[in-house]
Amino acid sequence: MSAHGTAQPMTAHKSGPLKGTAAVPGDKSISHRALIFGAMAIGETRITGLLEGQDVLDTAKAMQAFGATVTHHGPGAWSVQGVGVGGFREPADVIDCGNSGTGVRLIMGTMATTPITATFTGDASLRKRPMGRVTDPLSLFGTQAYGRNGGRLPMTVVGAANPVPVRYALPVASAQVKSAILLAGLNAPGQTVVIEKEPTRDHSERMLLGFGAALSVEKTSEGNVITLTGQPELRPQSVAVPRDPSSAAFPVCAALIVEGSDILVPGVSQNLTRNGLYLTLVEMGADIEFQNPRTEGGEPVADLRVRFSGDMKGIDVPAERAPSMIDEYPILSVVASFATGTTVMRGVKELRVKESDRIDAMARGLEACGMRIEEDQDTLIVHGLGAGGMPGGATAKTHIDHRIAMSFLIAGMAAKKPVSIDDASPIVTSFPIFEGLMTGLGAVLTHDAD
């Protein structure tokens, strides 16, 4: 049973060549942050290209519950009338963040240094995910959190009445944790410092600077040392959200493995903290051209021309690349199935605490499709069968995980036999136009009732 209602089984059939332009939605990470930073500014922030998936819509509702005015003006066009740093009011009801780990963790950070109390929940998947990695460092500011056993939702957070600045070294490479601490630091006096040994996506730092915060990043022997001066007045901005590289990964990877394909994916973010998948695909021998590089909304973007690549080879993906592609390993494991030789993905233990245990979900589903898989706590190994080699003919369990669902549908477009998933409904959380976009390129997707 889906957390979004009745389960929606779907099947992907072997496709003819994919052709055309794949205009993927706006970046989910930046969309969340645009709404949150807009709510913390004084005045009206205008946003274009916002991802209108359920995860982001839940964040928009949360910002309204905390007192901001959020207005929808048309497709992708939104405005936020902010209440200022420290201006959040106490919400009248429970904040439901649906499926979004990013949303709940960033919002917890945002209210953590304001003397209000809020209770957070989410769907069945989100209620299984650990929140202690955020609430533990937030407690250093003086914040209190009370949740279920294991630090899980539902959870009540009591904001610090007299917050103190924090110096914190991240024990895991997590942009969500880093961002939550920086957001909490906005309403703490003095300087809050976050140290990350491994670089993670830097959208929060870029956006903080754009909204007028005093922030610096210094590369040291410890790693990146990020210093934020608290209690600024953030200035409203116009934010143009670039297209999401994690969503773009699905049509890109589909084109690489479906024979005869040739597609264009315009305006995709090329942020260096997000492009690990694309570096990896090129190393495997993927035919991807990065055309018309430019800057939009403070982020580097490019148009991707992608052609079928039947001679890709398996490679060893280094552990240090994991933070820049952590959400893309499920779809990479599908591509690896259609490459020749073995692909070894190291340093991926963070996948075990995502919307599902993604290592286990992909391993079991790929095995059901006839692939040979090896895994341990921190590694996933796929023994590829080359172009068109995956037998298919199985139903994969999605575990209420949008990326697992989309990955197996992409697999079915190139496998010998159709690949089904038990529930396509979670896809709406991040990529609501996935089905229409892929069928528009030529993919064949059917529902059980079809």
Secondary structure, DSSP 8 states (H G I E B T S, - for coil): -BTTBS---EEEE-----EEE----B-HHHHHHHHHHHHHBEEEEEEES---SHHHHHHHHHHHHTT-EEEEEETTEEEEEEE-TT-----SS-EE-TT-HHHHHHHHHHHTTSS-EEEEE--TTGGGS--HHHHHHHHTTT-EEEEETTTEEEEEEE--SS----EEE-SS--HHHHHHHHHHHTTSSSEEEEEESS----HHHHHHHHTT--EEEEEETTEEEEEEESS--B---EEE--B-HHHHHHHHHHHHHSTT-EEEEEEEE--TTT-HHHHHHHHHT-EEEEEEEEEETTEEEEEEEEE--TT-B--EE-GGGGGGTGGGHHHHHHHHHTSEEEEEEES-GGGGGSSS-HHHHHHHHHHHTT-EEEEETTEEEEEEE-TT---B--EE--TT-HHHHHHHHHHHTTSSB-EEES--GGGGGT-TTHHHHHHHHT-EEEETT-
